[in-house]
Amino acid sequence: MFDKLLGRAELKARIEELADEKHHLERQLEAESDRRADAVSDKQAAEERVNRLEDRITELEDRVERSQQREEHGREPRRTESLRGDRLDSVLGRLESVETGREGALSAAIADDNTLPGTVTAAVDGDCAGVIRGAAPTLYYTDDAGLVSVALRPPIMPDAFTAWNARFEIDRGWFQPVGRLVFGVVRADVCAVGIYEDGERVDFEGFESAVKSEHSKGGFSQRRFERIRDEQIDDHLGESADLIETLVKDADPDRVVLTGEQAVVGELAELADHTASTDAGGTPMDAIEHAFADFWTTRLVAV
């Protein structure tokens, strides 16, 4: 009765309503929190799934790329080796000993690493083609039974050819210093020239020239330094050319090979049958021994 009189009954009813509403809201809030927690879990699970899929895609893309590379380049060579001296002589002897039936031995000089001769493509397995292209410029030898399959990059590459014969086409002059040879090394400050008989040096002449290599901090200008150095190099090349011409005239060689710094050799290229760059250094004698061994080296690639 007092509650009615004082209006407290209405307030209590309102409190109960608010309490019910609060409870309802709390339940809604709990439900919403549960949904959010589930949503976060679902999101995390989805993100983990996406990450796994991305890793899988990357893995598959790598496999596809490796597969394409294998298709483009073929398999790796069975082995490679640098041949010189007795080892080179032995390998060439083995190839020369191979005898097949008529047109059973294929020899091919391949200069272009992009396109193989049709004869070679028809003779080898598809996955071998990339190995042969990678070895070019090269001489390639194989037989109709597939017992031999080897690429040799000689010091002196012949003009391109393909031939099926009973034996492999091998000219020792492509690989070795046969006959009478004048061999020289020319750097900006060193000249060394030897005369060889079947690989044995029978005469030698060489000299060093005083060529400025560095510009001092004081004194004349950089431009003057470069002009003086160029003049010294020109004088050195002139003396080198005179020496080479004299020895060639006296020796009457079967061929002349000139090696050295690429720019320097280019200035004297008309004096030689074959030229090549080399990093051979040291004294004239050291330089010619180093360059001679480097030049007469054949690269073997077992296909």
Residue frames as qw, qx, qy, qz and C-alpha x, y, z in Angstrom:
[[0.000, 0.884, 0.467, 0.000, 0.00, 0.00, 0.00],
 [0.288, -0.810, 0.096, 0.501, 2.74, 2.47, 0.92],
 [0.439, -0.115, 0.589, 0.668, 4.51, 1.63, -2.34],
 [0.223, 0.639, 0.629, 0.382, 1.44, 2.62, -4.30],
 [0.161, -0.935, -0.268, 0.168, 0.99, 5.75, -2.25],
 [0.344, -0.739, 0.289, 0.503, 4.57, 6.80, -2.65],
 [0.607, 0.712, -0.216, -0.280, 4.77, 5.75, -6.35],
 [0.254, -0.568, 0.775, 0.109, 7.40, 3.16, -5.65],
 [0.750, 0.193, 0.627, -0.083, 5.39, 0.33, -7.19],
 [0.625, 0.775, 0.054, -0.075, 5.63, 1.97, -10.60],
 [0.073, 0.825, -0.560, -0.033, 9.36, 2.51, -10.15],
 [0.548, -0.304, 0.779, -0.032, 9.87, -1.06, -9.08],
 [0.778, 0.449, 0.432, -0.078, 7.97, -2.26, -12.14],
 [0.446, 0.870, -0.203, -0.048, 10.14, -0.02, -14.30],
 [0.235, -0.674, 0.701, 0.001, 13.27, -1.37, -12.64],
 [0.719, 0.003, 0.694, -0.034, 12.14, -4.90, -13.33],
 [0.697, 0.691, 0.185, -0.054, 11.47, -3.96, -16.97],
 [0.207, 0.878, -0.431, -0.004, 14.89, -2.37, -17.26],
 [0.477, -0.467, 0.744, -0.024, 16.49, -5.34, -15.57],
 [0.796, 0.290, 0.530, -0.020, 14.80, -7.66, -18.03],
 [0.540, 0.841, -0.039, -0.009, 15.89, -5.41, -20.91],
 [0.108, -0.798, 0.593, 0.005, 19.43, -5.32, -19.52],
 [0.665, -0.194, 0.721, -0.004, 19.48, -9.10, -19.26],
 [0.756, 0.558, 0.342, -0.013, 18.20, -9.37, -22.81],
 [0.332, 0.905, -0.267, 0.006, 20.83, -6.94, -24.01],
 [0.368, -0.625, 0.688, 0.006, 23.53, -8.82, -22.12],
 [0.769, 0.109, 0.629, 0.027, 22.43, -12.02, -23.82],
 [0.621, 0.776, 0.108, 0.015, 22.48, -10.24, -27.18],
 [0.027, 0.885, -0.464, -0.002, 25.93, -8.89, -26.37],
 [0.585, -0.367, 0.722, 0.036, 27.18, -12.33, -25.41],
 [0.779, 0.405, 0.478, 0.036, 25.72, -13.77, -28.60],
 [0.428, 0.898, -0.099, 0.014, 27.28, -10.99, -30.66],
 [0.234, -0.756, 0.611, 0.029, 30.62, -11.58, -28.94],
 [0.729, -0.063, 0.679, 0.058, 30.35, -15.27, -29.71],
 [0.698, 0.662, 0.268, 0.045, 29.57, -14.45, -33.36],
 [0.183, 0.927, -0.327, 0.005, 32.52, -12.07, -33.50],
 [0.476, -0.534, 0.698, 0.050, 34.78, -14.67, -31.96],
 [0.773, 0.246, 0.580, 0.075, 33.54, -17.19, -34.48],
 [0.519, 0.853, 0.053, 0.010, 34.03, -14.62, -37.24],
 [0.092, -0.844, 0.526, 0.049, 37.61, -13.97, -36.12],
 [0.629, -0.240, 0.736, 0.067, 38.28, -17.68, -35.99],
 [0.730, 0.532, 0.427, 0.037, 36.72, -18.13, -39.41],
 [0.313, 0.932, -0.181, -0.034, 38.80, -15.23, -40.73],
 [0.302, -0.679, 0.665, 0.076, 41.98, -16.67, -39.27],
 [0.723, 0.048, 0.686, 0.062, 41.18, -20.10, -40.69],
 [0.628, 0.743, 0.230, 0.005, 40.49, -18.53, -44.09],
 [0.091, 0.914, -0.390, -0.063, 43.74, -16.60, -43.97],
 [0.504, -0.432, 0.742, 0.091, 45.64, -19.77, -43.11],
 [0.742, 0.366, 0.560, 0.042, 43.92, -21.54, -45.99],
 [0.443, 0.896, -0.027, -0.030, 44.84, -18.70, -48.37],
 [0.169, -0.792, 0.580, 0.090, 48.44, -18.83, -47.21],
 [0.653, -0.134, 0.739, 0.096, 48.60, -22.58, -47.77],
 [0.681, 0.620, 0.389, 0.029, 47.10, -22.15, -51.23],
 [0.228, 0.940, -0.242, -0.072, 49.57, -19.38, -52.08],
 [0.383, -0.581, 0.708, 0.118, 52.46, -21.60, -50.96],
 [0.713, 0.179, 0.674, 0.070, 51.11, -24.41, -53.06],
 [0.544, 0.824, 0.153, -0.036, 50.70, -22.13, -56.08],
 [0.011, -0.876, 0.470, 0.111, 54.28, -20.89, -55.67],
 [0.565, -0.308, 0.759, 0.101, 55.53, -24.47, -55.44],
 [0.703, 0.450, 0.548, 0.055, 53.63, -25.47, -58.59],
 [0.364, 0.925, -0.068, -0.082, 54.83, -22.37, -60.45],
 [0.236, -0.717, 0.639, 0.146, 58.43, -23.26, -59.54],
 [0.653, -0.007, 0.750, 0.107, 57.89, -26.79, -60.80],
 [0.614, 0.720, 0.324, -0.013, 56.44, -25.47, -64.05],
 [0.134, 0.933, -0.312, -0.119, 59.37, -23.08, -64.47],
 [0.412, -0.500, 0.747, 0.149, 61.90, -25.84, -63.84],
 [0.702, 0.296, 0.646, 0.052, 60.06, -28.04, -66.29],
 [0.482, 0.870, 0.085, -0.055, 60.16, -25.30, -68.93],
 [0.091, -0.830, 0.532, 0.142, 63.87, -24.80, -68.31],
 [0.591, -0.190, 0.772, 0.138, 64.47, -28.50, -68.77],
 [0.665, 0.582, 0.467, 0.029, 62.52, -28.38, -72.02],
 [0.294, 0.946, -0.119, -0.064, 64.46, -25.35, -73.21],
 [0.008, -0.787, 0.617, -0.015, 67.93, -26.40, -72.13],
 [0.844, 0.135, -0.515, -0.064, 67.60, -30.15, -71.90],
 [0.850, -0.492, -0.113, 0.150, 69.42, -32.17, -69.34],
 [0.248, -0.870, 0.397, 0.153, 72.82, -31.33, -67.92],
 [0.553, 0.559, -0.617, -0.040, 76.01, -32.66, -69.60],
 [0.933, -0.222, -0.275, 0.068, 77.16, -36.03, -68.29],
 [0.644, -0.555, 0.037, 0.525, 80.51, -34.41, -67.59],
 [0.386, 0.911, -0.097, 0.109, 82.90, -31.71, -68.85],
 [0.788, -0.371, 0.178, 0.459, 86.68, -31.65, -69.06],
 [0.214, 0.910, -0.284, -0.211, 89.49, -29.42, -70.34],
 [0.943, 0.067, 0.219, 0.240, 91.85, -31.40, -72.55],
 [0.236, 0.895, -0.374, -0.060, 95.46, -30.63, -73.41],
 [0.111, -0.609, 0.785, -0.003, 98.71, -32.45, -73.99],
 [0.052, 0.134, -0.986, -0.080, 98.72, -36.24, -73.60],
 [0.342, 0.351, 0.740, -0.460, 95.11, -36.35, -72.38],
 [0.498, 0.613, -0.031, -0.612, 93.90, -34.53, -75.50],
 [0.264, 0.452, -0.776, -0.351, 96.02, -36.79, -77.71],
 [0.137, 0.026, 0.978, -0.152, 94.49, -39.88, -76.08],
 [0.448, 0.489, 0.526, -0.532, 90.89, -38.70, -76.49],
 [0.465, 0.619, -0.300, -0.556, 91.42, -37.77, -80.14],
 [0.107, 0.323, -0.921, -0.188, 93.05, -41.17, -80.73],
 [0.309, 0.220, 0.874, -0.303, 89.98, -42.96, -79.34],
 [0.511, 0.614, 0.235, -0.554, 87.64, -41.01, -81.56],
 [0.343, 0.596, -0.576, -0.443, 89.84, -41.68, -84.58],
 [0.080, -0.185, 0.979, 0.020, 89.73, -45.41, -83.80],
 [0.544, 0.342, 0.589, -0.489, 85.94, -45.58, -84.04],
 [0.133, 0.167, -0.721, -0.659, 84.86, -47.25, -87.26],
 [0.581, 0.285, 0.524, -0.553, 81.24, -47.82, -88.23],
 [0.566, 0.407, 0.672, 0.251, 79.39, -49.07, -91.23],
 [0.260, 0.329, 0.376, 0.827, 78.94, -46.80, -94.21],
 [0.194, -0.527, -0.128, -0.817, 77.59, -43.41, -93.07],
 [0.655, -0.504, -0.561, 0.048, 77.40, -44.55, -89.46],
 [0.502, -0.380, -0.269, 0.728, 79.52, -41.80, -87.88],
 [0.115, 0.903, 0.318, 0.265, 78.18, -38.24, -87.75],
 [0.481, -0.228, -0.115, 0.839, 80.56, -35.28, -87.50],
 [0.084, 0.859, 0.405, 0.300, 79.24, -31.73, -87.29],
 [0.347, -0.015, -0.191, 0.918, 80.87, -28.33, -86.83],
 [0.151, -0.797, -0.574, -0.110, 78.25, -26.17, -85.11],
 [0.311, 0.215, -0.128, 0.917, 78.90, -22.43, -84.92],
 [0.345, -0.421, -0.118, -0.831, 75.42, -21.18, -83.98],
 [0.028, -0.025, -0.865, 0.500, 74.14, -21.84, -80.44],
 [0.493, 0.199, 0.252, -0.808, 70.56, -21.00, -81.45],
 [0.835, 0.338, -0.062, -0.429, 69.97, -23.37, -84.34],
 [0.553, -0.311, 0.756, 0.163, 71.25, -26.90, -84.73],
 [0.276, 0.279, -0.701, -0.595, 71.67, -28.42, -88.19],
 [0.825, -0.010, -0.048, -0.564, 68.74, -30.61, -89.12],
 [0.731, 0.245, -0.635, 0.046, 71.08, -33.58, -89.46],
 [0.163, 0.226, -0.735, 0.618, 72.13, -33.22, -85.83],
 [0.527, -0.105, 0.295, -0.790, 68.58, -32.68, -84.56],
 [0.861, 0.096, -0.288, -0.409, 67.43, -35.84, -86.32],
 [0.652, 0.266, -0.679, 0.207, 70.31, -37.86, -84.88],
 [0.158, 0.146, -0.699, 0.682, 69.98, -36.99, -81.18],
 [0.231, -0.589, -0.759, 0.155, 67.32, -37.30, -78.48],
 [0.029, -0.850, -0.279, -0.445, 65.34, -34.14, -77.83],
 [0.539, -0.838, -0.037, 0.070, 66.78, -33.56, -74.36],
 [0.744, -0.181, 0.190, 0.615, 70.34, -33.68, -75.77],
 [0.395, 0.704, 0.274, 0.523, 69.79, -30.75, -78.12],
 [0.252, -0.956, -0.018, -0.151, 70.05, -28.16, -75.32],
 [0.728, -0.525, 0.266, 0.353, 73.39, -29.60, -74.15],
 [0.663, 0.245, 0.376, 0.599, 74.80, -29.38, -77.68],
 [0.143, 0.869, 0.217, 0.422, 73.54, -25.83, -78.15],
 [0.480, -0.874, 0.068, 0.037, 75.11, -24.88, -74.83],
 [0.757, -0.304, 0.332, 0.473, 78.47, -26.24, -76.01],
 [0.571, 0.646, 0.288, 0.417, 78.47, -24.28, -79.29],
 [0.646, 0.575, -0.424, -0.269, 80.62, -23.30, -81.06],
 [0.598, -0.374, 0.703, -0.089, 81.66, -26.93, -81.07],
 [0.428, 0.259, -0.788, -0.358, 82.39, -30.08, -83.01],
 [0.736, -0.140, 0.428, -0.506, 79.81, -32.76, -82.27],
 [0.307, 0.291, -0.879, -0.219, 80.42, -36.48, -82.80],
 [0.691, -0.048, 0.540, -0.478, 77.91, -39.32, -82.53],
 [0.055, 0.161, -0.913, -0.370, 77.28, -42.67, -84.19],
 [0.568, -0.144, -0.455, -0.670, 74.17, -44.40, -85.42],
 [0.632, -0.262, -0.724, 0.091, 74.21, -46.79, -82.44],
 [0.384, -0.839, -0.043, -0.383, 74.40, -43.96, -79.90],
 [0.854, -0.249, -0.232, 0.393, 77.60, -45.32, -78.35],
 [0.443, -0.064, -0.052, 0.893, 79.43, -42.02, -78.83],
 [0.015, -0.875, -0.394, -0.281, 77.93, -38.61, -78.07],
 [0.556, -0.499, -0.101, 0.657, 80.47, -35.89, -77.37],
 [0.273, 0.940, 0.110, 0.173, 81.04, -32.21, -78.14],
 [0.693, -0.246, 0.030, 0.677, 84.57, -30.83, -78.46],
 [0.159, 0.984, 0.066, -0.052, 85.35, -27.12, -78.66],
 [0.810, 0.075, 0.054, 0.579, 88.76, -26.92, -80.34],
 [0.302, -0.556, 0.018, 0.774, 91.11, -23.92, -80.34],
 [0.110, 0.290, -0.465, -0.829, 90.54, -23.49, -84.06],
 [0.590, 0.387, 0.603, -0.371, 86.95, -24.02, -85.21],
 [0.248, 0.069, 0.718, 0.647, 86.50, -25.11, -88.82],
 [0.383, 0.010, -0.236, -0.893, 83.74, -23.77, -91.03],
 [0.678, 0.032, 0.481, -0.555, 80.30, -25.27, -90.38],
 [0.461, 0.236, -0.755, -0.401, 79.69, -28.71, -91.87],
 [0.769, -0.145, 0.493, -0.381, 77.83, -31.98, -91.24],
 [0.494, 0.430, -0.702, -0.281, 78.92, -35.36, -92.59],
 [0.898, -0.178, 0.329, -0.232, 77.92, -39.01, -92.19],
 [0.481, 0.585, -0.649, -0.071, 80.92, -41.25, -92.90],
 [0.883, -0.109, -0.452, 0.070, 82.44, -44.51, -91.73],
 [0.600, -0.184, -0.375, 0.683, 84.78, -42.52, -89.43],
 [0.153, -0.898, -0.274, 0.310, 84.63, -39.22, -87.58],
 [0.474, 0.736, 0.016, 0.483, 86.03, -36.15, -89.33],
 [0.576, -0.766, 0.009, 0.285, 89.01, -35.11, -87.17],
 [0.545, 0.686, -0.163, 0.454, 91.74, -32.74, -88.29],
 [0.695, -0.370, -0.315, 0.530, 94.52, -32.63, -85.69],
 [0.305, 0.251, 0.033, 0.918, 95.25, -29.06, -86.79],
 [0.367, -0.681, -0.299, -0.558, 91.97, -27.96, -85.20],
 [0.767, -0.616, -0.174, -0.053, 93.14, -29.24, -81.83],
 [0.776, -0.442, 0.138, 0.429, 96.93, -29.31, -81.72],
 [0.077, 0.883, -0.287, -0.364, 99.90, -27.22, -82.90],
 [0.848, 0.103, 0.439, 0.278, 100.89, -29.57, -85.70],
 [0.601, 0.647, 0.167, 0.439, 103.39, -28.53, -88.32],
 [0.450, 0.051, -0.138, 0.881, 105.41, -25.35, -88.26],
 [0.202, -0.844, -0.485, -0.108, 103.81, -22.60, -86.23],
 [0.220, 0.293, -0.248, 0.897, 104.54, -19.02, -85.22],
 [0.431, -0.693, -0.578, -0.019, 102.79, -18.27, -81.93],
 [0.257, 0.331, -0.223, 0.880, 102.84, -14.86, -80.27],
 [0.319, -0.728, -0.555, 0.244, 101.60, -13.00, -77.20],
 [0.245, 0.366, 0.022, 0.897, 101.31, -9.24, -77.33],
 [0.271, -0.762, -0.511, 0.292, 100.27, -7.00, -74.45],
 [0.107, 0.986, 0.077, 0.104, 100.55, -3.25, -74.18],
 [0.176, -0.872, 0.456, -0.023, 104.05, -3.61, -72.70],
 [0.548, -0.335, 0.760, 0.103, 105.16, -7.18, -73.58],
 [0.741, 0.476, -0.290, -0.374, 105.81, -9.04, -76.80],
 [0.482, -0.356, 0.800, 0.031, 106.75, -12.72, -76.95],
 [0.762, 0.451, -0.223, -0.407, 106.98, -14.76, -80.15],
 [0.545, -0.348, 0.760, 0.065, 107.93, -18.41, -80.54],
 [0.580, 0.378, -0.567, -0.447, 108.51, -20.75, -83.46],
 [0.680, -0.188, 0.638, -0.309, 107.18, -24.28, -82.93],
 [0.412, 0.268, -0.789, -0.369, 107.63, -27.61, -84.68],
 [0.630, -0.258, -0.704, -0.200, 104.72, -29.98, -83.85],
 [0.608, -0.738, -0.249, -0.156, 104.24, -28.27, -80.50],
 [0.750, -0.357, -0.072, 0.552, 107.92, -28.02, -79.54],
 [0.072, 0.988, -0.039, -0.130, 109.36, -24.51, -79.33],
 [0.841, 0.144, 0.114, 0.510, 112.54, -24.24, -81.42],
 [0.346, 0.278, -0.013, 0.896, 113.07, -20.48, -81.31],
 [0.260, -0.807, -0.507, 0.153, 111.95, -17.56, -79.19],
 [0.294, 0.235, -0.064, 0.924, 112.25, -13.79, -79.07],
 [0.284, -0.795, -0.531, -0.067, 110.60, -11.33, -76.75],
 [0.297, 0.214, -0.224, 0.903, 110.95, -7.95, -75.14],
 [0.198, -0.741, -0.573, 0.289, 109.29, -5.59, -72.70],
 [0.225, 0.560, 0.146, 0.784, 108.62, -1.89, -73.27],
 [0.166, -0.252, -0.496, 0.814, 108.49, 0.91, -70.73],
 [0.189, -0.524, -0.520, -0.647, 104.83, 1.97, -70.82],
 [0.156, -0.202, 0.448, -0.857, 103.42, 4.26, -68.16],
 [0.309, -0.346, -0.880, -0.096, 100.73, 2.46, -66.19],
 [0.285, -0.748, -0.540, 0.260, 99.71, 5.10, -63.63],
 [0.178, 0.760, 0.062, 0.622, 99.46, 8.87, -63.57],
 [0.439, -0.147, -0.510, 0.724, 101.35, 10.47, -60.69],
 [0.119, -0.804, -0.522, 0.258, 99.51, 13.03, -58.57],
 [0.116, -0.788, 0.089, 0.598, 101.84, 15.87, -59.53],
 [0.336, -0.203, 0.643, 0.658, 103.41, 16.97, -62.79],
 [0.169, 0.039, -0.537, -0.826, 101.71, 16.93, -66.17],
 [0.623, 0.045, 0.156, -0.765, 97.98, 16.65, -66.75],
 [0.692, 0.086, 0.699, -0.158, 95.94, 13.48, -67.17],
 [0.703, 0.677, 0.094, -0.194, 95.39, 14.28, -70.84],
 [0.257, 0.779, -0.570, -0.048, 99.13, 14.61, -71.44],
 [0.445, -0.344, 0.815, -0.138, 99.75, 11.41, -69.50],
 [0.770, 0.323, 0.520, -0.181, 97.27, 9.51, -71.68],
 [0.577, 0.785, -0.169, -0.146, 98.80, 10.96, -74.86],
 [0.002, 0.680, -0.733, 0.021, 102.30, 9.91, -73.80],
 [0.585, -0.120, 0.782, -0.178, 101.08, 6.44, -72.83],
 [0.772, 0.533, 0.277, -0.208, 99.25, 6.00, -76.16],
 [0.412, 0.802, -0.424, -0.085, 102.43, 7.00, -78.01],
 [0.243, -0.507, 0.821, -0.099, 104.43, 4.48, -75.99],
 [0.718, 0.153, 0.648, -0.201, 101.92, 1.72, -76.77],
 [0.682, 0.706, -0.007, -0.192, 101.96, 2.64, -80.48],
 [0.173, 0.738, -0.652, -0.024, 105.76, 2.40, -80.49],
 [0.469, -0.259, 0.826, -0.175, 105.57, -0.96, -78.70],
 [0.773, 0.389, 0.449, -0.222, 103.03, -2.32, -81.20],
 [0.523, 0.786, -0.286, -0.163, 105.18, -1.12, -84.07],
 [0.032, -0.588, 0.806, -0.053, 108.19, -2.99, -82.70],
 [0.627, 0.001, 0.737, -0.252, 106.01, -6.04, -82.05],
 [0.754, 0.585, 0.152, -0.255, 104.71, -6.02, -85.62],
 [0.341, 0.756, -0.551, -0.086, 108.28, -5.78, -86.95],
 [0.284, -0.394, 0.862, -0.144, 109.36, -8.76, -84.82],
 [0.721, 0.233, 0.588, -0.282, 106.38, -10.89, -85.85],
 [0.668, 0.704, -0.076, -0.228, 106.83, -10.09, -89.54],
 [0.144, 0.700, -0.699, -0.032, 110.54, -10.91, -89.36],
 [0.413, -0.217, 0.866, -0.180, 110.00, -14.27, -87.67],
 [0.751, 0.422, 0.408, -0.301, 107.17, -15.20, -90.03],
 [0.539, 0.755, -0.320, -0.190, 109.35, -14.39, -93.01],
 [0.024, 0.581, -0.811, 0.060, 112.26, -16.43, -91.63],
 [0.458, -0.088, 0.840, -0.278, 110.21, -19.39, -90.43],
 [0.427, 0.095, -0.606, -0.665, 107.73, -19.66, -93.33],
 [0.306, -0.006, 0.840, -0.447, 105.17, -21.29, -90.97],
 [0.034, -0.360, -0.882, -0.302, 102.05, -23.27, -91.83],
 [0.232, -0.799, -0.448, -0.329, 100.09, -20.78, -89.76],
 [0.199, 0.277, -0.371, 0.863, 100.40, -17.84, -87.38],
 [0.452, -0.675, -0.582, -0.048, 98.49, -17.57, -84.09],
 [0.172, 0.370, -0.268, 0.873, 98.46, -14.33, -82.14],
 [0.478, -0.643, -0.597, 0.035, 97.06, -13.93, -78.62],
 [0.308, 0.043, -0.309, 0.899, 97.03, -11.19, -75.99],
 [0.146, 0.448, 0.429, -0.770, 94.92, -8.28, -74.84],
 [0.479, 0.581, 0.656, 0.045, 91.88, -8.07, -77.07],
 [0.219, 0.944, 0.065, -0.239, 92.34, -4.43, -78.10],
 [0.209, -0.690, 0.582, 0.376, 96.06, -4.91, -78.76],
 [0.495, 0.035, 0.829, 0.259, 95.60, -8.11, -80.75],
 [0.462, 0.744, 0.467, -0.120, 92.97, -6.37, -82.84],
 [0.105, 0.895, -0.250, -0.353, 95.60, -3.90, -84.02],
 [0.090, -0.533, 0.792, 0.283, 97.84, -6.75, -85.25],
 [0.765, 0.174, 0.551, -0.284, 95.17, -9.19, -86.43],
 [0.690, 0.667, -0.148, -0.240, 96.14, -8.88, -90.10],
 [0.120, 0.647, -0.753, 0.011, 99.48, -10.52, -89.31],
 [0.328, -0.163, 0.895, -0.254, 97.86, -13.74, -88.03],
 [0.344, -0.125, -0.812, -0.455, 95.72, -16.59, -89.33],
 [0.551, -0.576, -0.597, -0.093, 94.02, -16.94, -85.94],
 [0.032, 0.456, -0.375, 0.806, 93.70, -14.64, -82.93],
 [0.604, -0.538, -0.587, -0.033, 92.47, -15.06, -79.37],
 [0.217, -0.791, 0.235, -0.522, 92.40, -13.07, -76.15],
 [0.779, -0.159, -0.527, 0.300, 94.35, -14.20, -73.10],
 [0.388, -0.902, 0.051, -0.182, 95.16, -12.91, -69.63],
 [0.883, -0.029, -0.129, 0.449, 98.68, -14.37, -69.73],
 [0.080, -0.977, 0.135, -0.144, 101.04, -12.07, -67.87],
 [0.775, -0.490, 0.248, 0.315, 104.52, -11.90, -66.40],
 [0.225, -0.567, 0.543, 0.577, 107.79, -11.89, -68.32],
 [0.547, 0.440, -0.436, -0.563, 107.79, -12.60, -72.06],
 [0.274, 0.183, -0.943, -0.045, 108.76, -16.24, -71.42],
 [0.196, 0.202, 0.805, -0.522, 106.10, -16.70, -68.71],
 [0.494, 0.425, 0.111, -0.750, 103.50, -15.05, -70.92],
 [0.524, 0.358, -0.603, -0.483, 104.12, -17.25, -73.95],
 [0.157, 0.057, -0.978, 0.127, 104.15, -20.48, -71.94],
 [0.281, 0.308, 0.647, -0.639, 100.88, -19.53, -70.22],
 [0.518, 0.467, -0.068, -0.714, 99.18, -18.36, -73.41],
 [0.363, 0.305, -0.811, -0.343, 100.34, -21.39, -75.43],
 [0.021, -0.104, -0.964, 0.246, 98.87, -23.83, -72.89],
 [0.350, 0.417, 0.463, -0.699, 95.61, -21.86, -72.67],
 [0.472, 0.451, -0.321, -0.686, 95.15, -21.58, -76.41],
 [0.482, 0.210, -0.809, -0.263, 95.78, -25.25, -77.18],
 [0.226, 0.050, 0.838, -0.494, 93.12, -26.47, -74.78],
 [0.373, -0.194, -0.678, -0.604, 89.97, -28.27, -75.96],
 [0.457, -0.108, 0.486, -0.737, 86.74, -28.24, -73.99],
 [0.255, -0.086, -0.935, -0.232, 85.01, -31.64, -73.85],
 [0.542, -0.053, 0.309, -0.779, 81.30, -31.95, -73.10],
 [0.002, 0.061, 0.994, 0.092, 79.91, -35.47, -72.78],
 [0.474, -0.074, -0.175, -0.860, 76.33, -35.28, -74.06]]
